[in-house]
Structures are given as structure tokens and as C-alpha cells.
Amino acid sequence: MDAFYFRDSADPDLFHPTELTRGPWSPDAQHGGAPSALLGHVIERCEPRPEFRVGRIAVEMLGPVPIAPLRAETRVTRAEARVPGSGRTVELVEATLSSAQGPVLKANAWRLRQSELDVPAEVLPTGTKPGPDTVTQRPDHAFPSSQPVGFHTGVEYRFVSGAFQTPGPAVCWIRLRYPIVAGTSSSPVERTLAAADFGNGVSSVLPWGRYFFINTDLTVTLHREPVGDWVCLDAVTYPERSGVGLAESRLFDEQGPIGRGTQTLLLGTR
């Protein structure tokens, strides 16, 4: 296994997951970060335009994603000019991943036309986090899973603060050990989606052995395209006794802020 998915040799819209996609809640289901990144992969390849980039992706998780072949469907559903006389400036792309039983994930992505603006330096987002090379790993940084192979083994973690089994906010650098799709290089969008889906895991406030905190969605907004392999999450979880929660992550690369990630959480006891 040297990738999370392999594209079918006879059907380019069919993707075969490997065991590296396995998640923490069931040995038969994928971690949400893997198919979310796969959606990013197919969205960027849908009628691509070099002057456009993804500004936001909202992924809806329609149910458990089996470790089974997934069919991808994509289309541009809306393209328009938001500034009169400027030509097309925004596009809305829809994508769906389906198993043999039907759709399991869908996403909407806004692609925006880039331009060069004279923006004063003092209003640009600033701030950095201690880099991944400054972090010393500890035993409690390990992902709490009984599975020998899964998404947790296909990803490298480096905690600046917090840990998987230390309740509360955390700052964690994440990078992929393997490409999302075999034979390709994972794009900045793919890497960010894969990392951002760990927000609820790195900042969990409830014990893993007693509770579950499954995200029903993942929304990532990028004001800047990430640079480099590492993505940093400055994450916090907000639980409620109603069983509905929120995980929010400020996203960074080694140069500074890149955007935000949010997840709606279903909370409960095992």
C-alpha cells in the first residue's frame, strides 16, 4: 500500500480504497479525512482553469463510508461574473462519492478567479506556530486506535500542545505519508482537507473509550493556498449536553495562516 486510493484501470471515475483509509469508529469504515481529500482531488480536476483556485469546500457526510470502491461524479453547476464586465469570476462545483449502496459523501466547492491586488501589508493575516521540526514526540501523541493499519498510520502528527488523549484544545501539525491517489502528488487542497478532518480528534474533550464525537460534515475555507507538506490545526471542541457539538480549527502552514475548518459533531456514549 503506497496510497490511500487506486484509480480503476478501466474506469477512471472508480476509486479503490486501501486499508490506509480506515477510521477510528469502525474497522469497516473510512476515516472522513480520506474521502474528503478524494473529493478535493476530483473537484480540482473538473473542468480545471489555471487562473481559478478553490476558496471553500463544504463536505457533507451522508453516512459511514465503507472500505469499498467509490464512484466519483463531478460537475460545474454555476458559473458567473460577480463583477460586471469582468468575465467569469466564480464557479460552483458539485461532487459526489457513491458506494454500491448509493451516495456516501457530497461536496460543494467555490472556485474563485485569482488576481493581483495591491493590499496593504498591515491588513494581511499574520502569525505563525512553532514549526513541526521543533516538536518532540511523546507516547500520548499516538492516535488511539486498536487497528494496526488505518488513516492514523498513513498520516504523521506532531503536537505543539495538547495530544489525542489529553482533553482540550490542541495545536498539531499533520502531513500525509502517502498520496491520496496513487500515481499523483497530493495537492494543497487535498492535504488540507485530510488534515482538517482531524480537528475533532486532536481537540477532543470527552474520553475516547466512553464517548464518540463523529463529524457529520467538514467545511474548509482557504484565504491562501497552503505551501509545503505540513498543515497545522489550532483546534478546539465545543460540546453540549444536547449531543450536538462543534469543532473549529484555525489552519496554518509554515508561513502563517491559511484559513479555517469547522465540523458539526454528533456526540454520544459508546
Secondary structure by P-SEA (a helix, b strand, c coil): cccccccccccccbbbbccccccccccccccaaaaaaaaaaaaaaccccccccccbbbbbbcccccccbbbbbbbbcbbbbccccccccbbbbbbbbbccccccccbbbbbbbbbbbbccccccbbbbccccccccccccccccccccccccccbbbbbccccccccccbbbbbbbcccccccccccaaaaaaaaaaaccccccccccccccccccbbbbbbcccccccbbbbbbbbbbcccccbbbbbbcccccccccbbbbbbbcccc
